[in-house]
Amino acid sequence: MIDGKKIKKIRVELNLSQSAVAERADISQTQLSRIESGLGDTTTGVASAVARALGVELSEILIPENPTKPRPKKKKRQAGRKPGWLTRLMAL
């Protein structure tokens, strides 16, 4: 999946308009706008063309498939209660 915010950030840093990048990538300005706003998913070919138009590697504008997420915290037991058999089983 493409990181539209990152594409926009790079484009703005390079002082390029959406029209200029879209023309270089051989896509419509509307399609680039949708990609930047996160409304449109795209193919690897289009992603590669956008990366080339910006002069960056494809990996720089992709979102990792499995971003690391913090593990959820375990709930504390209420004082004075033993965990039931189902709770002990689920904890395994």
C-alpha positions, 0 to 999 in steps of 0.5 A: 500500500502506498503512503499518500501522506509521504508522497505529498510531503516529498512532492511539497519538499521538491516544490512540485505541483500535483499536475507536474508529478502526475504528468511525469508519472503518466497518470491523471492529476485526479488519480494522484490527488486520490492517492495522496488523500488515501482515497484510492488504492493503486497498482505496483506499476502506478506506485513505481511510476510515482516514485520515479516521478519524485526521484525516490525509491519505491520502498520510500513511499510504501507502508509496511504490510505488518507495522509493529503494534504495541501489545495490549496490556493484560487486565488486572485481576480483581482482588480476592477473586481466583481466575476461573478455569476459562480464564486460566485456559485463555491465558495459556 
